[in-house]
């Protein structure tokens, strides 16, 4: 019996049940095998369940309506499962930018007014999910950008940052996230033992995953600006109790900023602590934030951040994490080269000033004598 005959003799309900248990990438591969699988794989309900499994925050009724309005769950998965890859780093242009920064006037730094007026902070929605060992520990949908409507001028011209965990006035945030040994953390008894063995550091690097999807409801586009897998974990100075798990991506900023590219930095911060009921340390989620920085490490303001995020929604994407890592490493190398070049230029200027001072001093005494 041929494969076509054997598949035709089975009920489509059985196929539907089988394909409904697959993840998105496997389902896309199965759709290429036969017409029956292809037909079933185009069912919106299957992709809806896949999105629910991958991004639990999409189960929210408002989120479902939003996704339906921008093309449905199948398109949403296709746009948001791959992560952004940007390799448009022109070192020559960046070097010329450092040598002649005055070539960019205020209009260049702040973008075209007409283009900006067509973008509103309320057009952007963030869909955020944090996982630890395949278990969701934090989910949130953020409609608009906090504090952008009440303080328009302040938002436009100050550093752009979104912080999802509010610690204002010392109030403990509701629904706090705490991880313990029962959740899979390695047993660590003290900060000193963690410094020596690094168990929690390695566990966070291997176990924490972040998805931060940005949706522009006006242009009906969406993209995941997170790298999914951490780009690095470091202890946060001045204490050794805090761990910063860094995610992010490189975003194009052509014709928006003179440096042409910016870094989207996503930080998940955990604090190590012990309570009286356990001999082992716990981790508490204390920060989940987004900010944009240019090639020199300066924060991008709210006005330009909206333009960059809008541009990122149509940027190239990839399912290959090594490409994302390569893009971030390339950005880091260029940033280091530019920093070193800037230091060399400053050293040359310093030497020139010193020589000019010496020459002026010698000339002064020569004229007197």
Order of alpha helices (4+ residues) and beta strands (2+ residues): alpha-alpha-alpha-alpha-alpha-alpha-alpha-beta-alpha-alpha-alpha-beta-beta-alpha-beta-beta-alpha-alpha-beta-beta-beta-beta-beta-beta-beta-alpha-beta-alpha
